[in-house]
Amino acid sequence: MDTPLPPRESARFVAENSRDVRVDREGVRRAAELLLPAASAWRVEQWKALHELNPRRADEAAVDWVFVVDSLNFSFWAEQEERKCEVRYGGTVYTGYWALCAAVNRALDQGIPVTSASYYATVTLDQVRNIFRSDTDEPMPLIEDRHRILNETGKILLEKFGGSFLNCVRKSEKSAQKLMHLVVDNFPSYRDEAQFEGKRVSFYKRAQILVADTWSVLEGKGDGCFEDISSITMFADYRLPQILVHLGALKYSEDLLQKLLKGEMLLNGDKLEVEIRGCSIWCVELIRDCLLELLGKRGEKPVGEINSVLLDYHLWDYARDHRADMKGIPFHRTRCVYY
């Protein structure tokens, strides 16, 4: 099989050949201007400071937590808005991705070693159902796939990396790109690729967010000091395109918009789905470039680094905080293990 284009080159290729999704350059600039006041203060430490469920420490246990969570970081959208999987933890009710994090923390509090490879390599489906049980009648989606991936990744981690993801991180020699490829090459469930207009393209949503979260949990220091972290793109999911359309940086054709408004499912690898994800990545790359340009013109030096990782984190939180404003903008519905 052809070697796929890397995520950034894939995104550019998709954006250049897309018919139903396009990046709006004026919208990109307006989005950058809107985000500029926040962007100058972005820093890697916000990953812990802004999210109470993320690990507080920067140690091996925290890295293993990140690996388990990102191995299962896919498909949380609800078929019906009023019927969601919810996990109550520490007096707070969590949904979506945060329900997953809450369930992992709940299990650890109960003495279940859910972040230990020797445990989840052989965990049973019934145990997984219990660990990720919902406090509503709506279960977490794709629970059988989550069970399969836990067993698969656990066995590989034990066989190749001594049971700890930190060993994998150390093999990357402080290169974000090398770590991404180590993950994609060794763990099949992270191979987020597709065929588009005669080329093999890659998005590697979970592999890239795993690199980013590892960088974040280690606060960009020690084993997490990735010199090329800015080479990681945004993490193409179903929420980020929605906020990019809301901001006017991404435009959908009327035909695609009608399909999404009707709630039509798009298969993973479908041309429309690939266009949405590829154009989203390229759109965020251009917003980042525009932010750097605007800061340069002002003569301002950001507190931290302006990269696509921190931009993605900010947009994802922004989407959650402005969900009411996006009622008329549908997200695309795809059920798969890649995002």
matplotlib code that plots the C-alpha trace (Angstrom):
import matplotlib.pyplot as plt

x = [0.0, 1.2, 2.8, 0.1, 0.8, 1.5, -1.4, -0.4, 0.3, -2.9, -4.9, -3.4, -4.1, -7.7, -8.3, -6.9, -9.2, -12.3, -15.7, -18.2, -16.0, -13.8, -11.6, -12.7, -9.6, -11.5, -13.2, -9.8, -8.5, -11.7, -11.3, -7.7, -8.6, -11.3, -8.9, -5.9, -6.6, -6.7, -3.8, -1.1, -1.6, -1.8, 0.6, 1.1, 0.3, -3.4, -4.1, -3.9, -5.0, -8.3, -9.4, -9.9, -10.0, -6.6, -3.7, -2.0, 1.4, 4.0, 5.1, 4.9, 1.4, 0.1, 1.6, -0.1, -3.4, -3.0, -2.3, -5.4, -7.7, -6.4, -6.6, -10.4, -10.8, -13.4, -17.1, -18.9, -21.7, -25.3, -27.9, -30.4, -29.3, -31.6, -30.3, -26.6, -24.2, -23.4, -20.8, -21.2, -17.8, -16.9, -20.3, -20.2, -22.0, -19.8, -20.7, -18.8, -15.0, -15.1, -17.4, -14.6, -12.0, -14.4, -15.0, -11.2, -10.7, -13.7, -12.2, -8.8, -10.5, -12.1, -8.8, -9.3, -5.9, -7.5, -4.3, -2.1, -1.3, -1.1, -4.7, -6.4, -4.6, -6.9, -9.8, -13.2, -16.1, -18.2, -15.4, -15.2, -19.0, -18.7, -15.8, -17.4, -21.0, -23.3, -25.4, -28.2, -29.8, -27.7, -24.4, -21.1, -21.1, -19.0, -18.2, -17.2, -14.7, -13.3, -12.9, -11.1, -8.8, -7.9, -6.9, -5.0, -3.1, -2.4, -0.8, 1.3, 2.4, 3.5, 5.3, 7.1, 7.4, 7.7, 4.1, 4.6, 3.9, 6.7, 9.1, 7.5, 7.9, 11.6, 12.2, 11.0, 14.1, 12.0, 10.5, 6.8, 6.9, 8.9, 6.5, 3.4, 4.9, 5.9, 2.3, 0.8, 3.3, 2.8, -0.8, -3.3, -6.3, -4.4, -4.0, -6.4, -6.0, -8.2, -8.1, -8.9, -8.6, -6.0, -3.8, -3.5, -4.1, -3.7, -5.3, -4.0, -6.4, -5.8, -2.1, -1.5, -3.7, -1.7, 1.5, 0.0, -1.5, 1.9, 3.6, 1.0, 1.0, 4.8, 4.5, 6.9, 9.8, 12.1, 10.8, 8.0, 10.3, 9.3, 11.4, 9.1, 5.7, 4.6, 4.6, 1.5, -1.7, -5.2, -7.1, -9.7, -12.9, -16.6, -16.7, -13.9, -15.4, -18.6, -17.0, -14.9, -18.2, -19.7, -16.7, -17.0, -13.6, -15.0, -17.9, -20.1, -21.9, -25.7, -25.9, -23.6, -25.3, -28.7, -27.3, -25.9, -29.1, -31.1, -28.7, -27.4, -24.5, -21.2, -19.1, -15.5, -13.5, -16.5, -15.4, -17.5, -16.1, -12.6, -13.2, -14.6, -11.7, -8.9, -10.2, -10.6, -6.9, -5.8, -8.2, -6.6, -3.1, -4.0, -5.6, -2.4, -0.2, -2.5, -2.3, 1.5, 1.4, -1.0, 1.2, 4.3, 2.7, 1.8, 5.3, 3.9, 5.6, 3.2, 3.6, 3.9, 4.0, 1.4, 0.9, -1.9, -2.1, -2.9, -5.2, -7.1, -7.4, -8.8, -11.2, -12.5, -13.2, -14.7, -17.1, -18.2, -18.8, -20.7, -22.8, -26.0, -24.8, -24.2, -27.7, -28.2, -24.8, -24.8, -21.8, -21.1, -22.2, -19.6, -19.2, -15.7, -12.7, -10.5, -12.3]
y = [0.0, 3.5, 5.5, 8.1, 11.8, 13.2, 15.1, 18.6, 17.7, 15.6, 18.6, 20.9, 18.3, 17.8, 21.5, 22.1, 19.3, 19.7, 20.4, 20.5, 22.1, 25.2, 27.3, 30.9, 33.2, 36.2, 34.0, 32.7, 36.3, 37.2, 34.1, 34.9, 38.5, 37.1, 34.7, 37.0, 38.4, 34.9, 33.5, 35.7, 34.1, 30.4, 28.1, 24.4, 24.5, 25.4, 21.8, 21.0, 24.4, 24.6, 20.9, 19.4, 15.7, 15.8, 14.4, 17.0, 15.3, 14.9, 11.3, 7.8, 7.2, 10.4, 9.4, 6.0, 7.8, 9.9, 6.8, 4.9, 7.9, 8.7, 5.1, 5.4, 9.0, 8.5, 8.7, 10.3, 12.1, 11.2, 10.0, 12.2, 15.3, 14.5, 11.0, 11.1, 8.9, 10.7, 10.0, 11.6, 12.1, 14.3, 15.9, 16.9, 15.3, 14.8, 14.0, 13.2, 12.9, 14.2, 11.3, 8.9, 10.8, 10.8, 7.0, 6.3, 8.5, 6.8, 3.4, 4.4, 5.7, 2.4, 0.5, -0.7, -0.4, 0.7, 2.5, -0.5, -2.4, -5.7, -5.1, -3.8, -6.3, -9.0, -7.0, -8.6, -6.9, -7.1, -5.3, -2.6, -2.1, -1.6, 0.8, 3.0, 2.6, 5.5, 7.1, 7.3, 4.5, 5.6, 3.6, 4.9, 4.3, 1.6, -0.2, -3.4, -1.5, 0.1, -3.3, -4.7, -1.7, -1.9, -5.6, -4.9, -1.9, -3.4, -6.5, -4.4, -2.1, -5.1, -6.9, -3.9, -1.2, -2.9, -2.1, 1.6, 4.3, 6.4, 3.9, 4.6, 8.4, 7.9, 6.1, 9.2, 11.1, 14.3, 14.4, 14.8, 13.4, 10.4, 9.7, 10.0, 7.5, 5.1, 5.1, 4.7, 2.0, -0.1, 0.4, -0.4, 1.5, 4.8, 4.4, 7.1, 7.0, 7.3, 7.3, 10.7, 11.7, 8.9, 9.6, 8.0, 10.7, 10.6, 12.6, 10.7, 12.5, 10.2, 9.7, 13.5, 14.3, 11.6, 13.4, 16.7, 15.4, 13.8, 17.2, 18.8, 16.4, 16.6, 20.4, 20.5, 19.4, 16.4, 13.5, 15.8, 18.5, 18.0, 20.4, 20.0, 20.2, 22.9, 20.2, 18.6, 19.7, 20.1, 16.9, 16.4, 15.4, 16.2, 19.3, 21.4, 21.6, 22.8, 25.7, 26.6, 26.9, 28.9, 31.3, 31.6, 30.2, 27.0, 26.9, 23.9, 23.5, 23.7, 20.0, 19.0, 21.3, 19.8, 16.2, 17.2, 19.0, 15.8, 13.9, 11.7, 9.4, 9.8, 6.6, 6.9, 7.4, 8.8, 11.7, 14.3, 13.2, 13.4, 16.9, 18.1, 16.7, 17.7, 21.2, 21.6, 20.8, 23.2, 25.9, 25.7, 25.8, 29.0, 30.5, 29.8, 31.4, 34.4, 34.7, 34.7, 37.3, 39.5, 39.2, 40.0, 43.2, 44.3, 43.6, 41.3, 38.2, 35.5, 34.1, 30.6, 29.0, 29.7, 26.3, 24.2, 22.1, 25.0, 26.5, 23.2, 23.0, 26.6, 26.0, 22.8, 24.6, 27.5, 25.2, 23.7, 27.2, 28.4, 25.3, 27.3, 29.7, 26.7, 25.2, 25.7, 24.3, 20.5, 18.4, 15.5, 12.1, 9.3, 6.4, 5.1, 4.5, 7.2, 10.2]
z = [0.0, -0.8, 2.0, 3.0, 2.9, 6.4, 8.0, 7.1, 3.4, 3.4, 4.5, 1.9, -0.8, 0.3, 0.6, -3.0, -4.4, -2.2, -3.9, -1.1, 1.7, 1.3, 3.5, 3.4, 3.6, 4.9, 7.5, 8.5, 9.1, 11.1, 13.2, 13.9, 14.9, 17.2, 18.8, 19.0, 22.6, 24.0, 21.8, 23.2, 26.6, 25.6, 27.3, 27.7, 31.5, 30.7, 29.9, 33.6, 34.9, 32.9, 33.2, 36.6, 35.4, 33.8, 35.9, 38.2, 38.1, 35.4, 36.0, 34.4, 35.9, 34.3, 30.9, 31.1, 32.0, 28.8, 26.7, 27.9, 27.5, 24.0, 22.9, 23.7, 22.6, 19.9, 19.0, 22.0, 20.1, 21.0, 18.5, 20.3, 22.2, 25.1, 25.5, 26.5, 28.3, 31.6, 34.3, 37.7, 39.4, 42.3, 42.4, 38.7, 35.8, 32.7, 29.1, 25.9, 26.1, 29.7, 30.7, 29.6, 31.7, 34.7, 34.3, 34.2, 37.4, 39.1, 38.4, 39.7, 42.9, 43.3, 43.1, 39.5, 37.8, 34.5, 33.3, 33.8, 30.6, 32.4, 33.6, 30.4, 28.1, 29.5, 30.8, 29.9, 28.1, 31.3, 33.2, 30.5, 30.6, 34.4, 34.2, 31.6, 32.9, 32.4, 35.2, 32.6, 30.5, 27.6, 27.4, 26.1, 22.3, 20.7, 24.0, 22.2, 20.2, 23.3, 24.9, 21.8, 21.6, 25.3, 24.9, 21.7, 22.9, 26.3, 24.7, 22.3, 25.1, 27.2, 24.3, 22.7, 25.4, 28.7, 29.6, 29.9, 27.3, 28.8, 27.2, 23.9, 24.5, 25.3, 22.0, 20.2, 21.3, 22.0, 18.5, 18.1, 14.6, 15.6, 18.5, 16.2, 13.8, 16.6, 17.7, 14.2, 13.2, 16.4, 17.3, 14.5, 16.0, 15.5, 11.7, 10.7, 6.9, 3.8, 0.0, -1.7, -5.3, -6.1, -3.1, 0.4, 3.0, 6.8, 9.6, 12.7, 15.0, 18.0, 17.4, 17.2, 20.3, 22.1, 21.3, 22.2, 25.5, 26.4, 25.7, 27.9, 30.8, 31.0, 30.6, 27.6, 29.9, 30.2, 28.1, 26.9, 25.5, 21.8, 19.8, 16.8, 18.6, 16.1, 13.3, 14.9, 13.3, 14.8, 15.7, 13.0, 14.8, 14.5, 16.8, 15.4, 11.9, 13.5, 15.3, 12.2, 10.2, 13.0, 12.8, 9.0, 8.4, 6.8, 4.2, 3.3, 0.0, 0.2, -0.7, 2.1, 4.6, 3.8, 4.3, 7.7, 8.7, 7.9, 10.2, 7.4, 8.4, 6.6, 6.5, 7.6, 4.4, 2.5, 0.2, 2.1, 5.4, 4.1, 2.8, 6.1, 8.1, 5.6, 5.1, 8.9, 9.4, 6.7, 8.0, 11.5, 9.9, 8.2, 11.3, 13.2, 10.5, 10.6, 14.4, 14.2, 11.4, 13.5, 16.6, 14.6, 13.2, 16.7, 17.9, 20.6, 22.0, 23.1, 26.7, 25.3, 21.8, 19.2, 17.6, 16.2, 19.4, 21.7, 19.0, 18.8, 22.6, 22.7, 19.8, 21.4, 24.7, 22.7, 20.9, 24.3, 25.8, 22.7, 22.0, 22.2, 19.5, 17.1, 17.2, 13.5, 12.5, 12.4, 13.1, 10.8, 12.0, 11.6, 13.9, 13.9, 16.3, 14.8, 16.3]

ax = plt.figure().add_subplot(projection="3d")
ax.plot(x, y, z, "-o")
ax.set_aspect("equal")
plt.show()
